Amino acid sequence: MRGGLTEARPTTPVRGTVQAATTAAAVLAALALVVSACAAGGTGARDEGPARGDAVAGAATASPSAAPTEASDRVDAVRLVREDPVVSAEVKRELKPCAGDEYPVDVSYGALTGGSGNDIVVNVLTCGDAIGVGSYVYRKRDGRYENVFKAEESPVYAELDRGALVVTKQVYEKGDPVSSPSGENVTTYRWATDRFVEEYSWHNDYSSVVGGDGSTESEGG
């Protein structure tokens, strides 16, 4: 385009004006094409980004879908459970190192109660079989964490799922080995003002799933 401008040598003011206008239009058209191409490339990258984020978010819901956690929100979960008067003595006895200083504790952070910070979900497991013996939710209030939920009917496991608390309790029938429960009861809770309220529940029969019959569901709450 610069070569075209150099070669243009108008002999009259009118022809010069027309030539300049034509050249300006060509420059503007070329710039418009360049800007359009850049914009299309940028939009494509931005559109692709959220799609990957959604895929990651979907996968994260299987294990709790938690809110971003700042370093200031992290706590010593083992100490929190040991010093909690709500936790039973039996669970505290299970809370011992399995190897070295590794404790059988699963900890998740996320938004459940709308408090001043992230809520904490703590699952205490056995060392040998990783069976849940206690599940707890701690809510931050006035700079301290208070126990607002507990479930100690083993085997039990709690997790966050899109702002809800999901508690799974495995069901054993007579003769079932520890590694093969007959089914599970799953309950979803939502925070309501000052406590968790059961929203709904269902039962999964493992033997039915194996036989192709699916799971049986019964709503509760």
N, CA, C and O of each residue as an XYZ file, in Angstrom:
884
protein
N       0.838     -1.203      0.000
C       0.000      0.000      0.000
C       0.865      1.241      0.000
O       0.497      2.252     -0.599
N       2.034      1.181      0.676
C       2.887      2.355      0.701
C       3.427      2.637     -0.687
O       3.554      3.810     -1.036
N       3.762      1.619     -1.527
C       4.231      1.812     -2.876
C       3.201      2.505     -3.737
O       3.551      3.350     -4.561
N       1.923      2.161     -3.560
C       0.847      2.802     -4.318
C       0.792      4.290     -4.030
O       0.583      5.090     -4.942
N       0.974      4.665     -2.796
C       0.938      6.074     -2.432
C       2.120      6.813     -3.028
O       1.977      7.966     -3.434
N       3.259      6.197     -3.091
C       4.455      6.852     -3.633
C       4.297      7.116     -5.123
O       4.695      8.178     -5.603
N       3.724      6.173     -5.864
C       3.579      6.330     -7.308
C       2.496      7.321     -7.684
O       2.537      7.848     -8.795
N       1.556      7.599     -6.845
C       0.460      8.510     -7.183
C       0.983      9.928     -7.245
O       1.461     10.457     -6.242
N       0.897     10.578     -8.457
C       1.350     11.955     -8.624
C       0.264     12.727     -9.355
O       0.314     12.828    -10.581
N      -0.702     13.269     -8.653
C      -1.842     13.963     -9.268
C      -1.385     15.203    -10.004
O      -0.498     15.911     -9.527
N      -1.991     15.489    -11.195
C      -1.690     16.682    -12.004
C      -2.635     17.812    -11.729
O      -2.340     18.966    -12.041
N      -3.796     17.489    -11.134
C      -4.759     18.546    -10.806
C      -5.252     18.332     -9.409
O      -5.210     17.209     -8.905
N      -5.733     19.409     -8.747
C      -6.261     19.252     -7.384
C      -7.403     18.274     -7.317
O      -7.532     17.536     -6.340
N      -8.268     18.255     -8.377
C      -9.438     17.369     -8.328
C      -8.996     15.928     -8.362
O      -9.428     15.105     -7.556
N      -8.080     15.621     -9.362
C      -7.607     14.240     -9.447
C      -6.869     13.837     -8.170
O      -6.977     12.695     -7.724
N      -6.112     14.780     -7.579
C      -5.410     14.475     -6.334
C      -6.361     14.141     -5.220
O      -6.118     13.231     -4.428
N      -7.468     14.895     -5.160
C      -8.459     14.639     -4.102
C      -9.092     13.276     -4.262
O      -9.260     12.542     -3.289
N      -9.451     12.928     -5.518
C     -10.074     11.628     -5.782
C      -9.105     10.497     -5.452
O      -9.461      9.501     -4.822
N      -7.799     10.702     -5.929
C      -6.802      9.667     -5.669
C      -6.568      9.470     -4.168
O      -6.474      8.341     -3.686
N      -6.476     10.587     -3.438
C      -6.269     10.494     -1.987
C      -7.422      9.797     -1.305
O      -7.229      8.984     -0.402
N      -8.639     10.128     -1.752
C      -9.823      9.503     -1.150
C      -9.825      8.009     -1.413
O     -10.134      7.200     -0.538
N      -9.461      7.657     -2.681
C      -9.422      6.235     -3.027
C      -8.372      5.499     -2.204
O      -8.613      4.406     -1.692
N      -7.200      6.122     -2.090
C      -6.127      5.506     -1.301
C      -6.515      5.362      0.163
O      -6.258      4.327      0.779
N      -7.127      6.390      0.716
C      -7.557      6.328      2.125
C      -8.571      5.222      2.333
O      -8.535      4.512      3.338
N      -9.486      5.080      1.363
C     -10.494      4.019      1.480
C      -9.833      2.651      1.464
O     -10.204      1.753      2.221
N      -8.820      2.507      0.562
C      -8.115      1.223      0.493
C      -7.393      0.918      1.794
O      -7.426     -0.215      2.275
N      -6.735      1.934      2.373
C      -6.031      1.747      3.641
C      -6.984      1.355      4.748
O      -6.715      0.442      5.529
N      -8.106      2.060      4.806
C      -9.096      1.744      5.836
C      -9.638      0.336      5.682
O      -9.845     -0.375      6.665
N      -9.868     -0.067      4.414
C     -10.372     -1.420      4.178
C      -9.368     -2.462      4.623
O      -9.724     -3.468      5.238
N      -8.091     -2.206      4.299
C      -7.051     -3.152      4.709
C      -6.940     -3.237      6.215
O      -6.812     -4.325      6.776
N      -6.990     -2.067      6.880
C      -6.928     -2.061      8.345
C      -8.112     -2.793      8.949
O      -7.987     -3.504      9.947
N      -9.283     -2.600      8.312
C     -10.481     -3.268      8.825
C     -10.330     -4.776      8.752
O     -10.734     -5.493      9.668
N      -9.738     -5.266      7.641
C      -9.525     -6.708      7.519
C      -8.571     -7.225      8.581
O      -8.797     -8.285      9.166
N      -7.490     -6.466      8.832
C      -6.521     -6.881      9.840
C      -7.143     -6.915     11.214
O      -6.967     -7.884     11.952
N      -7.879     -5.857     11.575
C      -8.537     -5.789     12.885
C      -9.541     -6.902     13.038
O      -9.642     -7.519     14.099
N     -10.307     -7.168     11.948
C     -11.301     -8.237     12.007
C     -10.653     -9.585     12.244
O     -11.142    -10.397     13.029
N      -9.520     -9.819     11.540
C      -8.825    -11.102     11.720
C      -8.305    -11.257     13.131
O      -8.421    -12.329     13.726
N      -7.722    -10.179     13.679
C      -7.213    -10.247     15.060
C      -8.333    -10.465     16.048
O      -8.191    -11.245     16.991
N      -9.448     -9.783     15.842
C     -10.581     -9.927     16.762
C     -11.114    -11.339     16.729
O     -11.447    -11.907     17.770
N     -11.200    -11.921     15.517
C     -11.709    -13.288     15.414
C     -10.796    -14.255     16.142
O     -11.274    -15.161     16.826
N      -9.469    -14.075     16.005
C      -8.537    -14.958     16.702
C      -8.649    -14.819     18.193
O      -8.624    -15.825     18.903
N      -8.773    -13.595     18.704
C      -8.880    -13.379     20.147
C     -10.146    -13.953     20.712
O     -10.135    -14.566     21.779
N     -11.266    -13.758     19.990
C     -12.536    -14.289     20.485
C     -12.499    -15.795     20.533
O     -13.010    -16.415     21.466
N     -11.874    -16.396     19.495
C     -11.791    -17.851     19.499
C     -11.053    -18.366     20.709
O     -11.460    -19.366     21.299
N      -9.976    -17.707     21.092
C      -9.220    -18.145     22.265
C     -10.031    -17.986     23.524
O      -9.996    -18.846     24.403
N     -10.765    -16.888     23.620
C     -11.569    -16.666     24.824
C     -12.716    -17.658     24.897
O     -13.056    -18.138     25.978
N     -13.318    -17.971     23.746
C     -14.431    -18.922     23.761
C     -13.949    -20.305     24.156
O     -14.662    -21.052     24.826
N     -12.732    -20.646     23.737
C     -12.213    -21.969     24.054
C     -11.854    -22.091     25.517
O     -11.943    -23.177     26.090
N     -11.451    -20.994     26.129
C     -11.057    -21.025     27.537
C     -12.159    -21.491     28.463
O     -11.962    -22.459     29.198
N     -13.352    -20.819     28.457
C     -14.429    -21.249     29.343
C     -14.853    -22.683     29.107
O     -15.252    -23.370     30.048
N     -14.775    -23.159     27.852
C     -15.162    -24.546     27.594
C     -14.264    -25.499     28.364
O     -14.743    -26.476     28.941
N     -12.960    -25.222     28.379
C     -12.054    -26.058     29.173
C     -12.348    -25.919     30.656
O     -12.284    -26.900     31.396
N     -12.671    -24.701     31.099
C     -12.986    -24.488     32.508
C     -14.207    -25.264     32.934
O     -14.237    -25.827     34.028
N     -15.251    -25.302     32.052
C     -16.455    -26.047     32.382
C     -16.138    -27.528     32.510
O     -16.654    -28.207     33.399
N     -15.291    -28.024     31.624
C     -14.951    -29.443     31.693
C     -14.244    -29.759     32.995
O     -14.509    -30.783     33.625
N     -13.344    -28.875     33.394
C     -12.639    -29.074     34.662
C     -13.601    -28.981     35.824
O     -13.517    -29.771     36.764
N     -14.536    -28.004     35.773
C     -15.506    -27.855     36.859
C     -16.384    -29.080     36.959
O     -16.697    -29.529     38.061
N     -16.796    -29.643     35.800
C     -17.633    -30.824     35.835
C     -16.931    -32.006     36.461
O     -17.535    -32.767     37.218
N     -15.654    -32.162     36.148
C     -14.908    -33.273     36.727
C     -14.705    -33.081     38.210
O     -14.639    -34.057     38.957
N     -14.606    -31.849     38.649
C     -14.328    -31.579     40.058
C     -15.506    -31.883     40.944
O     -15.325    -32.071     42.147
N     -16.733    -31.940     40.392
C     -17.898    -32.157     41.236
C     -17.966    -33.578     41.766
O     -18.645    -33.833     42.761
N     -17.265    -34.520     41.110
C     -17.265    -35.876     41.617
C     -16.594    -35.922     42.970
O     -17.104    -36.568     43.886
N     -15.465    -35.256     43.121
C     -14.919    -34.996     44.427
C     -15.253    -33.548     44.673
O     -15.403    -32.847     43.672
N     -15.373    -33.071     45.706
C     -16.065    -31.830     45.965
C     -15.739    -30.660     45.067
O     -14.578    -30.357     44.793
N     -16.821    -29.997     44.609
C     -16.585    -28.823     43.856
C     -16.378    -27.670     44.760
O     -17.380    -27.022     45.062
N     -15.159    -27.294     45.266
C     -14.867    -26.326     46.293
C     -14.519    -24.997     45.712
O     -14.071    -24.905     44.569
N     -14.727    -23.938     46.508
C     -14.339    -22.593     46.114
C     -12.833    -22.435     46.271
O     -12.216    -23.175     47.037
N     -12.218    -21.469     45.548
C     -10.784    -21.236     45.707
C     -10.417    -20.993     47.163
O     -11.118    -20.270     47.870
N      -9.335    -21.586     47.608
C      -8.952    -21.510     49.007
C      -7.694    -20.678     49.170
O      -6.675    -20.950     48.535
N      -7.765    -19.673     50.013
C      -6.592    -18.869     50.306
C      -5.793    -19.531     51.427
O      -6.321    -20.326     52.204
N      -4.526    -19.188     51.488
C      -3.662    -19.800     52.501
C      -4.175    -19.529     53.910
O      -4.005    -20.354     54.807
N      -4.799    -18.376     54.101
C      -5.290    -18.015     55.435
C      -6.457    -18.891     55.879
O      -6.760    -18.961     57.070
N      -7.122    -19.570     54.918
C      -8.260    -20.417     55.260
C      -7.844    -21.818     55.685
O      -8.629    -22.537     56.302
N      -6.625    -22.209     55.364
C      -6.196    -23.560     55.679
C      -5.965    -23.724     57.183
O      -5.442    -22.833     57.851
N      -6.370    -24.886     57.692
C      -6.261    -25.134     59.122
C      -5.612    -26.492     59.354
O      -5.474    -27.300     58.435
N      -5.223    -26.722     60.583
C      -4.717    -28.025     61.004
C      -5.946    -28.873     61.336
O      -6.487    -28.792     62.439
N      -6.380    -29.687     60.369
C      -7.609    -30.457     60.539
C      -7.505    -31.474     61.666
O      -8.477    -31.706     62.385
N      -6.343    -32.077     61.823
C      -6.162    -33.068     62.886
C      -6.354    -32.416     64.251
O      -7.056    -32.950     65.110
N      -5.740    -31.288     64.440
C      -5.891    -30.571     65.711
C      -7.328    -30.103     65.904
O      -7.855    -30.140     67.016
N      -7.962    -29.659     64.809
C      -9.343    -29.190     64.895
C     -10.261    -30.297     65.405
O     -11.108    -30.056     66.265
N     -10.095    -31.503     64.879
C     -10.935    -32.628     65.295
C     -10.602    -33.065     66.718
O     -11.503    -33.338     67.512
N      -9.324    -33.130     67.040
C      -8.932    -33.579     68.374
C      -9.434    -32.655     69.474
O      -9.782    -33.113     70.562
N      -9.473    -31.368     69.195
C      -9.896    -30.402     70.210
C     -11.395    -30.139     70.192
O     -11.893    -29.339     70.984
N     -12.113    -30.801     69.302
C     -13.552    -30.581     69.170
C     -14.306    -31.447     70.178
O     -14.231    -32.673     70.098
N     -15.030    -30.845     71.122
C     -15.777    -31.642     72.110
C     -16.956    -32.394     71.506
O     -17.494    -33.305     72.134
N     -17.362    -32.023     70.294
C     -18.490    -32.699     69.648
C     -18.072    -34.057     69.085
O     -18.904    -34.957     68.965
N     -16.812    -34.213     68.745
C     -16.317    -35.466     68.164
C     -16.232    -36.534     69.254
O     -15.766    -36.268     70.362
N     -16.683    -37.734     68.929
C     -16.701    -38.819     69.913
C     -15.293    -39.297     70.245
O     -14.348    -39.102     69.482
N     -15.188    -39.923     71.397
C     -13.896    -40.460     71.835
C     -13.436    -41.584     70.912
O     -12.235    -41.753     70.701
N     -14.378    -42.357     70.357
C     -14.014    -43.450     69.463
C     -13.323    -42.930     68.203
O     -12.322    -43.494     67.759
N     -13.862    -41.854     67.633
C     -13.255    -41.286     66.430
C     -11.879    -40.711     66.752
O     -10.944    -40.866     65.967
N     -11.753    -40.060     67.881
C     -10.463    -39.486     68.255
C      -9.411    -40.572     68.447
O      -8.229    -40.344     68.190
N      -9.833    -41.749     68.896
C      -8.887    -42.850     69.037
C      -8.409    -43.340     67.673
O      -7.266    -43.775     67.538
N      -9.272    -43.275     66.664
C      -8.899    -43.686     65.309
C      -7.975    -42.676     64.642
O      -7.268    -43.001     63.687
N      -7.986    -41.457     65.150
C      -7.208    -40.390     64.527
C      -5.755    -40.464     64.987
O      -5.324    -39.715     65.863
N      -5.025    -41.367     64.386
C      -3.617    -41.556     64.715
C      -2.845    -41.738     63.413
O      -3.431    -42.131     62.404
N      -1.557    -41.463     63.415
C      -0.774    -41.559     62.172
C      -0.775    -42.983     61.620
O      -0.672    -43.958     62.365
N      -0.893    -43.074     60.302
C      -0.817    -44.377     59.645
C       0.625    -44.730     59.313
O       1.039    -45.883     59.433
N       1.382    -43.725     58.895
C       2.796    -43.914     58.562
C       3.499    -42.587     58.738
O       3.120    -41.592     58.120
N       4.511    -42.564     59.568
C       5.209    -41.304     59.821
C       4.273    -40.305     60.474
O       3.704    -40.570     61.532
N       4.119    -39.148     59.829
C       3.204    -38.126     60.350
C       1.991    -37.967     59.450
O       1.341    -36.921     59.457
N       1.677    -39.017     58.662
C       0.527    -38.974     57.768
C      -0.722    -39.486     58.490
O      -0.780    -40.635     58.928
N      -1.718    -38.604     58.601
C      -2.962    -38.972     59.276
C      -4.038    -39.330     58.248
O      -4.053    -38.773     57.151
N      -4.935    -40.252     58.592
C      -6.003    -40.657     57.666
C      -7.158    -39.651     57.668
O      -8.248    -39.943     58.160
N      -6.905    -38.486     57.121
C      -7.894    -37.412     57.124
C      -8.015    -36.821     55.725
O      -7.009    -36.483     55.100
N      -9.240    -36.698     55.237
C      -9.521    -35.989     53.983
C     -10.133    -34.638     54.338
O     -11.064    -34.565     55.140
N      -9.612    -33.576     53.743
C     -10.073    -32.229     54.062
C     -10.453    -31.497     52.775
O      -9.707    -31.512     51.796
N     -11.626    -30.856     52.790
C     -12.081    -30.064     51.645
C     -12.528    -28.691     52.128
O     -13.078    -28.553     53.221
N     -12.286    -27.673     51.296
C     -12.691    -26.303     51.605
C     -13.685    -25.831     50.546
O     -13.525    -26.120     49.360
N     -14.702    -25.110     50.980
C     -15.678    -24.606     50.023
C     -16.774    -23.804     50.689
O     -16.801    -23.652     51.911
N     -17.685    -23.287     49.864
C     -18.786    -22.456     50.356
C     -20.020    -23.319     50.573
O     -20.610    -23.830     49.621
N     -20.399    -23.473     51.824
C     -21.590    -24.251     52.169
C     -22.599    -23.455     52.988
O     -23.807    -23.602     52.800
N     -22.110    -22.617     53.891
C     -23.002    -21.964     54.850
C     -23.115    -20.457     54.664
O     -23.893    -19.807     55.362
N     -22.351    -19.893     53.734
C     -22.399    -18.448     53.544
C     -21.752    -17.683     54.678
O     -22.109    -16.534     54.939
N     -20.810    -18.303     55.348
C     -20.142    -17.649     56.471
C     -19.070    -16.675     56.023
O     -18.996    -16.319     54.847
N     -18.242    -16.248     56.957
C     -17.224    -15.232     56.692
C     -16.005    -15.792     55.966
O     -15.141    -15.027     55.539
N     -15.921    -17.095     55.823
C     -14.797    -17.724     55.131
C     -15.229    -19.061     54.580
O     -16.392    -19.448     54.695
N     -14.276    -19.776     53.974
C     -14.590    -21.099     53.461
C     -14.956    -22.049     54.597
O     -14.356    -22.018     55.672
N     -15.945    -22.887     54.336
C     -16.283    -23.947     55.276
C     -15.309    -25.109     55.066
O     -14.692    -25.233     54.008
N     -15.184    -25.951     56.081
C     -14.235    -27.066     56.028
C     -14.988    -28.372     56.255
O     -15.713    -28.522     57.239
N     -14.808    -29.309     55.334
C     -15.373    -30.652     55.480
C     -14.224    -31.599     55.799
O     -13.252    -31.687     55.050
N     -14.346    -32.306     56.918
C     -13.284    -33.209     57.368
C     -13.848    -34.621     57.477
O     -14.873    -34.849     58.119
N     -13.159    -35.563     56.837
C     -13.500    -36.983     56.950
C     -12.352    -37.703     57.641
O     -11.203    -37.609     57.211
N     -12.665    -38.420     58.706
C     -11.681    -39.225     59.419
C     -11.853    -40.673     58.965
O     -12.955    -41.221     59.012
N     -10.750    -41.288     58.522
C     -10.788    -42.633     57.973
C      -9.948    -43.586     58.820
O      -9.159    -43.162     59.664
N     -10.135    -44.877     58.576
C      -9.263    -45.867     59.203
C      -8.000    -46.005     58.370
O      -8.013    -45.728     57.171
N      -6.918    -46.427     58.993
C      -5.652    -46.553     58.267
C      -5.659    -47.737     57.302
O      -5.246    -47.597     56.151
N      -6.120    -48.891     57.755
C      -6.021    -50.087     56.931
C      -6.923    -50.087     55.710
O      -6.458    -50.300     54.590
N      -8.215    -49.848     55.921
C      -9.195    -49.969     54.842
C      -9.718    -48.635     54.334
O     -10.532    -48.612     53.410
N      -9.272    -47.518     54.913
C      -9.744    -46.183     54.522
C     -11.264    -46.088     54.601
O     -11.918    -45.540     53.713
N     -11.801    -46.630     55.674
C     -13.250    -46.561     55.908
C     -13.545    -45.314     56.729
O     -12.874    -45.038     57.723
N     -14.547    -44.570     56.306
C     -14.904    -43.350     57.024
C     -15.558    -43.633     58.357
O     -16.575    -44.323     58.424
N     -14.976    -43.099     59.421
C     -15.543    -43.305     60.752
C     -16.192    -42.034     61.295
O     -16.891    -42.075     62.308
N     -15.965    -40.918     60.630
C     -16.572    -39.671     61.094
C     -16.451    -38.578     60.038
O     -15.404    -38.416     59.411
N     -17.537    -37.832     59.850
C     -17.548    -36.714     58.894
C     -18.062    -35.468     59.600
O     -19.042    -35.524     60.343
N     -17.388    -34.335     59.363
C     -17.721    -33.109     60.093
C     -17.624    -31.888     59.166
O     -16.850    -31.864     58.209
N     -18.431    -30.892     59.486
C     -18.361    -29.614     58.781
C     -18.096    -28.522     59.806
O     -18.769    -28.438     60.833
N     -17.107    -27.689     59.512
C     -16.757    -26.582     60.399
C     -17.018    -25.257     59.687
O     -16.636    -25.061     58.533
N     -17.674    -24.359     60.407
C     -18.033    -23.052     59.867
C     -17.266    -21.962     60.611
O     -17.173    -21.979     61.839
N     -16.724    -21.023     59.858
C     -15.957    -19.945     60.467
C     -16.907    -18.882     61.015
O     -17.794    -18.388     60.319
N     -16.691    -18.551     62.281
C     -17.543    -17.543     62.929
C     -16.707    -16.796     63.964
O     -16.114    -17.398     64.859
N     -16.674    -15.491     63.824
C     -15.907    -14.638     64.744
C     -14.447    -15.085     64.846
O     -13.857    -15.098     65.926
N     -13.886    -15.449     63.699
C     -12.484    -15.827     63.669
C     -12.182    -17.230     64.148
O     -11.016    -17.624     64.183
N     -13.198    -18.000     64.520
C     -13.007    -19.363     64.997
C     -13.881    -20.311     64.187
O     -14.842    -19.893     63.541
N     -13.532    -21.595     64.232
C     -14.325    -22.602     63.520
C     -15.177    -23.389     64.513
O     -14.689    -23.883     65.530
N     -16.463    -23.490     64.184
C     -17.386    -24.241     65.029
C     -17.977    -25.410     64.248
O     -18.208    -25.315     63.043
N     -18.214    -26.498     64.943
C     -18.773    -27.693     64.341
C     -20.278    -27.486     64.107
O     -21.033    -27.252     65.051
N     -20.702    -27.576     62.842
C     -22.121    -27.383     62.521
C     -22.743    -28.654     61.938
O     -23.929    -28.677     61.612
N     -21.935    -29.709     61.809
C     -22.487    -30.973     61.299
C     -21.553    -32.113     61.683
O     -20.331    -31.970     61.632
N     -22.137    -33.249     62.069
C     -21.337    -34.443     62.300
C     -22.141    -35.688     61.927
O     -23.361    -35.726     62.087
N     -21.440    -36.695     61.433
C     -22.023    -37.997     61.132
C     -20.978    -39.031     61.488
O     -19.882    -39.031     60.929
N     -21.310    -39.914     62.418
C     -20.341    -40.893     62.919
C     -20.858    -42.325     62.814
O     -20.382    -43.224     63.508
N     -21.850    -42.523     61.928
C     -22.350    -43.875     61.708
C     -21.507    -44.503     60.610
O     -21.824    -44.367     59.428
N     -20.460    -45.173     60.981
C     -19.509    -45.744     60.020
C     -20.124    -46.922     59.255
O     -20.930    -47.676     59.800
N     -19.728    -47.070     57.972
C     -18.842    -46.253     57.137
C     -19.592    -45.018     56.593
O     -20.725    -45.131     56.127
N     -18.958    -43.866     56.659
C     -19.599    -42.630     56.241
C     -18.559    -41.742     55.558
O     -17.373    -41.779     55.887
N     -19.034    -40.947     54.602
C     -18.139    -40.020     53.910
C     -18.948    -38.820     53.446
O     -20.034    -38.977     52.886
N     -18.419    -37.612     53.679
C     -19.111    -36.378     53.295
C     -18.285    -35.618     52.274
O     -17.055    -35.665     52.306
N     -18.954    -34.919     51.369
C     -18.274    -34.130     50.357
C     -19.145    -32.965     49.920
O     -20.356    -32.960     50.141
N     -18.512    -31.972     49.294
C     -19.217    -30.814     48.769
C     -19.596    -31.086     47.324
O     -18.827    -31.667     46.558
N     -20.799    -30.654     46.970
C     -21.243    -30.808     45.583
C     -22.108    -29.617     45.211
O     -23.289    -29.570     45.554
N     -21.511    -28.637     44.499
C     -22.227    -27.459     43.998
C     -23.017    -26.754     45.098
O     -24.203    -26.465     44.939
N     -22.354    -26.486     46.191
C     -22.972    -25.749     47.280
C     -23.801    -26.583     48.237
O     -24.393    -26.044     49.172
N     -23.851    -27.887     48.019
C     -24.607    -28.779     48.906
C     -23.645    -29.730     49.609
O     -22.533    -29.966     49.136
N     -24.082    -30.269     50.737
C     -23.325    -31.271     51.483
C     -23.934    -32.632     51.181
O     -25.115    -32.860     51.443
N     -23.134    -33.532     50.633
C     -23.604    -34.871     50.273
C     -22.928    -35.886     51.184
O     -21.701    -35.969     51.232
N     -23.729    -36.651     51.900
C     -23.220    -37.636     52.860
C     -23.607    -39.035     52.391
O     -24.781    -39.324     52.162
N     -22.606    -39.891     52.252
C     -22.828    -41.261     51.795
C     -22.518    -42.232     52.926
O     -21.455    -42.172     53.543
N     -23.465    -43.128     53.186
C     -23.286    -44.151     54.208
C     -23.463    -45.512     53.554
O     -24.525    -45.816     53.011
N     -22.432    -46.317     53.607
C     -22.500    -47.644     53.006
C     -23.306    -48.591     53.887
O     -23.296    -48.503     55.115
N     -23.999    -49.494     53.214
C     -24.892    -50.422     53.901
C     -24.357    -51.845     53.748
O     -24.058    -52.297     52.643
N     -24.243    -52.534     54.872
C     -23.772    -53.918     54.870
C     -24.888    -54.847     55.329
O     -25.589    -54.572     56.303
N     -25.036    -55.939     54.615
C     -25.927    -56.996     55.052
C     -25.106    -58.099     55.714
O     -23.881    -58.132     55.600
N     -25.788    -58.982     56.393
C     -25.088    -60.041     57.113
C     -24.219    -60.850     56.152
O     -24.693    -61.339     55.127
N     -22.956    -60.981     56.496
C     -22.044    -61.762     55.672
C     -21.265    -60.944     54.663
O     -20.369    -61.478     54.009
N     -21.579    -59.658     54.515
C     -20.843    -58.819     53.568
C     -19.428    -58.545     54.081
O     -19.265    -58.142     55.233
N     -18.403    -58.754     53.252
C     -17.055    -58.374     53.678
C     -16.921    -56.860     53.697
O     -17.720    -56.153     53.083
N     -15.919    -56.366     54.397
C     -15.724    -54.929     54.516
C     -15.543    -54.275     53.150
O     -15.962    -53.136     52.943
N     -14.929    -54.984     52.232
C     -14.645    -54.427     50.915
C     -15.836    -54.455     49.966
O     -15.772    -53.872     48.884
N     -16.940    -55.134     50.358
C     -18.073    -55.293     49.440
C     -19.406    -55.050     50.148
O     -20.102    -56.004     50.495
N     -19.771    -53.768     50.368
C     -21.074    -53.475     50.957
C     -22.191    -53.784     49.969
O     -21.959    -53.852     48.762
N     -23.393    -53.971     50.482
C     -24.534    -54.298     49.627
C     -25.108    -53.070     48.930
O     -25.739    -53.187     47.880
N     -24.894    -51.911     49.503
C     -25.443    -50.692     48.900
C     -25.006    -49.467     49.667
O     -24.082    -49.517     50.480
N     -25.684    -48.364     49.397
C     -25.352    -47.114     50.073
C     -26.579    -46.222     50.169
O     -27.449    -46.243     49.298
N     -26.634    -45.443     51.233
C     -27.650    -44.408     51.398
C     -26.976    -43.053     51.214
O     -25.980    -42.754     51.872
N     -27.518    -42.244     50.328
C     -26.940    -40.939     50.018
C     -27.943    -39.854     50.377
O     -29.104    -39.907     49.972
N     -27.484    -38.874     51.140
C     -28.351    -37.775     51.577
C     -27.711    -36.440     51.229
O     -26.523    -36.225     51.466
N     -28.515    -35.552     50.667
C     -28.048    -34.209     50.329
C     -28.631    -33.209     51.325
O     -29.830    -33.221     51.604
N     -27.765    -32.345     51.858
C     -28.180    -31.335     52.830
C     -27.898    -29.938     52.274
O     -26.944    -29.730     51.524
N     -28.752    -28.989     52.659
C     -28.543    -27.581     52.340
C     -28.563    -26.776     53.633
O     -29.276    -27.101     54.583
N     -27.761    -25.721     53.639
C     -27.704    -24.857     54.811
C     -28.930    -23.957     54.847
O     -29.270    -23.330     53.844
N     -29.591    -23.889     55.987
C     -30.781    -23.052     56.160
C     -30.655    -22.277     57.458
O     -30.903    -22.817     58.536
N     -30.274    -21.023     57.358
C     -30.151    -20.091     58.480
C     -29.031    -20.474     59.444
O     -27.992    -19.816     59.477
N     -29.235    -21.528     60.226
C     -28.233    -21.873     61.246
C     -27.939    -23.357     61.333
O     -27.307    -23.799     62.293
N     -28.379    -24.143     60.356
C     -28.150    -25.581     60.411
C     -28.349    -26.196     59.026
O     -28.903    -25.567     58.124
N     -27.889    -27.424     58.881
C     -28.104    -28.158     57.644
C     -29.454    -28.861     57.696
O     -29.822    -29.462     58.705
N     -30.180    -28.773     56.591
C     -31.492    -29.398     56.485
C     -31.450    -30.416     55.351
O     -30.944    -30.129     54.266
N     -31.987    -31.604     55.610
C     -32.008    -32.637     54.582
C     -32.880    -32.199     53.411
O     -34.039    -31.826     53.590
N     -32.307    -32.248     52.213
C     -33.030    -31.846     51.010
C     -33.689    -33.048     50.342
O     -34.886    -33.033     50.054
N     -32.902    -34.079     50.101
C     -33.456    -35.330     49.588
C     -32.449    -36.451     49.800
O     -31.286    -36.202     50.119
N     -32.902    -37.679     49.622
C     -32.025    -38.828     49.830
C     -32.428    -39.959     48.897
O     -33.546    -39.995     48.383
N     -31.503    -40.873     48.690
C     -31.806    -42.024     47.863
C     -30.923    -43.196     48.272
O     -29.942    -43.039     48.999
N     -31.299    -44.367     47.787
C     -30.551    -45.588     48.103
C     -30.057    -46.223     46.820
O     -30.813    -46.376     45.862
N     -28.787    -46.593     46.803
C     -28.210    -47.339     45.686
C     -27.956    -48.769     46.132
O     -27.215    -49.010     47.085
N     -28.568    -49.703     45.447
C     -28.364    -51.122     45.743
C     -27.293    -51.640     44.804
O     -27.533    -51.750     43.602
N     -26.132    -51.955     45.316
C     -25.026    -52.381     44.465
C     -25.349    -53.653     43.701
O     -24.955    -53.798     42.544
N     -26.057    -54.567     44.329
C     -26.380    -55.817     43.643
C     -27.297    -55.561     42.457
O     -27.185    -56.240     41.437
N     -28.214    -54.582     42.572
C     -29.106    -54.248     41.468
C     -28.340    -53.627     40.320
O     -28.631    -53.885     39.152
N     -27.342    -52.791     40.667
C     -26.538    -52.157     39.628
C     -25.776    -53.207     38.841
O     -25.706    -53.135     37.614
N     -25.201    -54.188     39.540
C     -24.458    -55.250     38.874
C     -25.366    -56.051     37.963
O     -24.954    -56.474     36.883
N     -26.618    -56.262     38.399
C     -27.555    -57.036     37.599
C     -28.185    -56.260     36.471
O     -28.945    -56.826     35.685
N     -27.884    -54.948     36.364
C     -28.413    -54.152     35.270
C     -29.743    -53.518     35.566
O     -30.362    -52.949     34.667
N     -30.208    -53.596     36.803
C     -31.514    -53.056     37.136
C     -31.461    -51.598     37.568
O     -32.505    -50.982     37.780
N     -30.235    -51.022     37.707
C     -30.111    -49.645     38.141
C     -30.259    -49.547     39.635
O     -30.192    -50.554     40.340
N     -30.458    -48.357     40.117
C     -30.559    -48.111     41.560
C     -31.975    -47.753     41.913
O     -32.720    -47.233     41.082
N     -32.354    -48.030     43.151
C     -33.674    -47.654     43.628
C     -33.527    -46.348     44.383
O     -32.607    -46.187     45.184
N     -34.436    -45.413     44.129
C     -34.348    -44.100     44.746
C     -35.600    -43.803     45.555
O     -36.720    -44.107     45.146
N     -35.376    -43.206     46.701
C     -36.508    -42.779     47.518
C     -36.179    -41.431     48.099
O     -35.165    -41.287     48.781
N     -37.011    -40.435     47.848
C     -36.763    -39.100     48.345
C     -37.172    -38.994     49.798
O     -38.130    -39.625     50.246
N     -36.430    -38.191     50.516
C     -36.753    -38.001     51.913
C     -36.666    -36.547     52.276
O     -36.543    -35.693     51.398
N     -36.727    -36.250     53.544
C     -36.610    -34.876     54.001
C     -37.927    -34.244     54.145
O     -38.012    -33.076     54.525
